[in-house]
Amino acid sequence: MKLNNGIIIPPIGFGTWKLKNNDETVEIIKEAIGCGYRHIDTAFAYGNEETIGKGIKASNINRKELFITGKLWNDDRGYENIINACKRTIKNLNCEYLDLYLIHWPASKAVHDDWIEINNETWKAFEYLYEQGLVKAIGVCNFKVNQLEELIKVAKIKPMVNQIEFHIGAYNKDILDFCYKNDILVEAWSPLGSGKLFKVDELKDMALKYNVSVAQLCIKWCLQNNTLPLPKSKNIERIKNNLDVFDFEITKDDMDYLNNFRDVGNSGLDSETITLFN
């Protein structure tokens, strides 16, 4: 896949949310890279940046072969704080630069009357990081259409990525269509519906039809919707299988069926109304 600034991004990323700050995670990252993952997605809020960095180092892979994503958490808002937070993430990951840096969560109108100004100021700092070469690409997470519209009005550099919850049962077509029209790549967090999709009989039956796992079906669905899935697993066989999705194609009829699938596996997080992430 290619971002709107020409940067090539591997089409499947390895998610690291809920991976603990321990030796097991070091081995998981090492194994994932050994299996062929070249795109590692993490965040300061996950509390595991240093461990992810150790796993990358243990893989003995050349830095230039990897695409590493970090994210800014809300506590680090403010121009200078953002610059320092990015440098801290680079140091924690021991990676010299970030391939992609994302605003983890937008300022919400449910919490901030000046949410537009907060998001705009944050983006100015991101543009500085990009211009200084500390990051190769910049983007956002969990931005709704109206939040993107407000940001784009003042942005010198358009976001290259919007990472959102996107999986079968959470199609989010309005955001997908807006991002597609504005040349913003959609990354899919929780592409497996936090494992809830594995229990859905209709998906089990469809996966059997294609002779794949439910996870592989879900990942392929994301790819055929021109999104970039970020699956996570601790199991080495599942880690391998989640990459093995390029030898089958979901038919148009089945894609239409899955695109209109019932609400299932959703986290319930809404960046316009939720107050948990302020």
Secondary structure, 3 states (H helix, E strand, C coil): CECCCCCECCCCCEECCCCCCCHHHHHHHHHHHHHCCCEEECCHHHCCHHHHHHHHHHHCCCHHHCEEEEEECHHHCCHHHHHHHHHHHHHHHCCCCECEEEECCCCCCCCCCCHHHHHHHHHHHHHHHHHCCCECCEEEECCCHHHHHHHHHHCCCCCCEEEEECECCECCHHHHHHHHHCCCEEEEECCCHHHHHHHCHHHHHHHHHHCCCHHHHHHHHHHHCCEEECCCCCCHHHHHHCCCCCCCCCCHHHHHHHHCCCCCCCCCCCCCCCCCCC
